Amino acid sequence: MQLVRLRVRGFRRFRDTEAQLHGRLIALVGPNEAGKSSMLDALVELNTSDAIAARDLSHELEIPDDQSILTARFLLDEQDRVAIGHLPGGDKARWFVVAKRKGGVLATAIEPPLQIDAQPRASATDGLRRLLRTRWGSSLSRVSEEELGARLDALDTVLQAEGPLDEEARNGMRAIAADLRVAERAPKLAMKLGDQLDAIAENEPSEPPDLLARRILLQRRPEFLKFT
């Protein structure tokens, strides 16, 4: 990845300054005390999650704890996309942003963000509702929560839930899939739904893909060295 932009707010003499750094060769030109070394120190500061020293914070500004002091924007290259390519949307990621707050917190973002592929759940939901409308689905017992009919009714809510599935939900899908395959006089729709549920339980990421990708890219970000 390549650093293309650095925004500095409340660091030493910089109230709010942005540097474009997307050229092959970058030169910082200015008189003494203009802030050339401070700009380089700001880059080095991005190497760690240590708190920014109080002496390096602007004394002219009130800086909230949640304000980003340093924000670096990186252009991802093909190797970066390969590193996160196993995650949905990883091949389309273009930008990685790292922002450091005064307490040392590193906030990250990927643009465009990675999201769980909604199509498998949508297809399974459609198949489930079609199955429940069949004569077979309508005849299923719902006397207790353990009955297959009741579990299929509850499955609709699980498939509509936002965010990754927990292990309980995955195991529930696997159990329903197994029961559908051995159910008496079950239509082909039931077999297809069972396959869809098994695929979702097996393949859907256990954590948000954007979070997983940001962890990977944070480890891949360049380290800045200052020579004097």
N, C-alpha and C positions, 0 to 999 in steps of 0.2 A: 504494500500500500504506500501511497505517496501523500505527504502532507501538502495541502494546497492552500490552507487558510488558517490563520491564528487570530483569535479575538482575545484581547486583554482588557479586563475591567477591574479597576481598583487594585492593581499590582504596581507597587512603587509609584512612579510618576504618571503612570497611564490611567487616566480616568475611564476612557473607553476608546480603544484603538484596535484597528483591524489591519492585518498584514496579509497581502496576497503572496503566496509562496509557491506558485505552480510552475515557475520557470526552471530550466535546467541549472541555472546559476543565479543565486540570489545575493545581492550586495546590500548591506545596511550602511547608509551613508549619512553622516551628520556631524555636527561639532561635538566637542566634549560635553558630557552630561546631557546629551540629547536622549539617551535611553537605549543605545545600541546594545550594550552589555545586558541591560535589563530584559530586552527582548529575547536574548539568547538564554538568560537565566530562566525566563518563563517557559521556554521549551524544555529545559532540563527538569523543571518543576513537574512536568507532566509524566516523568518517568516513574513516580512513586505515588502512593496514596497517603504519604505523610502530610500532616497539617502544614499549611503555609505559615511560615514564621510571621509573627506579629509585625516585625520590623519591615517586612516586605509588603504589607498591606497599606493601601493609601490611607493617610491620616486625614484626608480632606473629605472622605465619603463615609457614610454609614452603610456598612456592607452586611446585608442579611445573611443568615447561615445558609440559606438555600440558593443564594446567588452564585452563579458560575463565575469564577475569577478568570479562568483560562479555558478557552474552548478551541479545540483543534479539529479541523475537518480533513479527513483522509479520503483520497480516491482509491477505491479497491482495484486490485489487478486480478488477472486470471487465476493466479495461485491462491489468492484469498478466497475467490469464489469456489475453487475446488475444495478448499478446506471446510467450507460450510455447505457444499453442494449436496450433501446427503440430507439436508433439512429442506422442507418445502419452501420454495421461493429463494433459496440460497444462490441459485444461478443467476438471479435477477438483481441481487444486491449491488448497489453502486457506491454508496457513501457510508463511511463510518465516522461517527462523531464522538469525541471524548471531551468531557467537560469536568474541570476540577473546581471544587468549592473550597472555602478557606479552611474547613476542618479536615480536608484531605479526601473527602468523598469523591470518587470518580463516577460520574454519570455517563452512560453510553447510549448510543442510538444508532440504528441502521436505517438507511433510506434507500429504497422503500422498505418498510418493516416486513419481517417474515411473519406469516400467519399460517395457522393450521389449515390444511386443505379441507374445505367444507364439503366438497363433493361426495366423498364416501359416506359421510353421515346423512347428507341430504338424500342420496340414493337409497340408503337403508331405511330412512324414515318413510320415503315413498313406498318402498316395498312392504314395510310393516303395515302401513295404513291400508294398502290394497289387500294384504293378507287378512286383516281383521274384518274387511268388508265381505269376504267370501263366506259362503255357507259354513265352511269348516271353521273359520275364525269366529264367526258369530256363535257357534255351538260350544266353544270351549268353556269349561267351568271356571267360574270366578268366585267360588264359595270362600276361598281363603287367599291370602297373599301369596301362598306357595304354589297355587294352581297356575298352570301355564298361561291361561287366559289373562289372569291378573298381572302376571309378570310381563306379558307382552304389552298390556295397557301402560304399565309403569315405564317400559322401555322407551316409549315415545318421549317422555320427559327427559330421560337420560341422553337421548340422541340430540335433543334440542338445547341441552345445557351448553353454556359457553365455557371455554377453557379446556385444558387437557382432562382426560378421564383418569380417575384414581384407580387403584388396583381392585377395589371392590366392584366398581362399575365394569371393569374389564372381565373380571371373573364371572360376573353376572351375565355378561354377553356370551361368554364361552359356554356357560351352563345352558342358556336358552338355545344356543346354536346346536348343542348336543341333543337337547330334548326335541327340537324340531326335526332332527334327522331320524328319530326313532318313533315319532308320533304316528299313530294309526291314521290311515287315509289322508295324510297331510298332502296338500297340493304341491306342485313344483315350486310355487312361490315360496313355500316354507323352506325348501332346500336352498334356494337362492339366497334367502334372507340369512340363513345359517352361515353360508359362505361369507356374506358381507360382514356379519357380526364378528366372525373369526378374524377376518382381515383387518377390521378396525381395531380390535383388541390387540392384535399382534403388531400392527404397523404404525398406529398413531403415536406421535412423540409423547413421552410421559411428562415433559415440561414444555412450556411455550417455546417454539422453535426460535423466536426472536431472542429470547433470553439465552438459549444455548449458543446461538451464533455470536452474540455479543461477548460471551465468555471466551469463545475461541479467538475472535478477532482482537480482543484486548490483549491476549497473550502474543499475538502476532504484530502488534503495533511497533513501530520503530522506537529504538532507544536513542535519545539525543545526548551527544557528548560535546562538551565545551572545552576548547583548547585555548590556553592563554600563553 
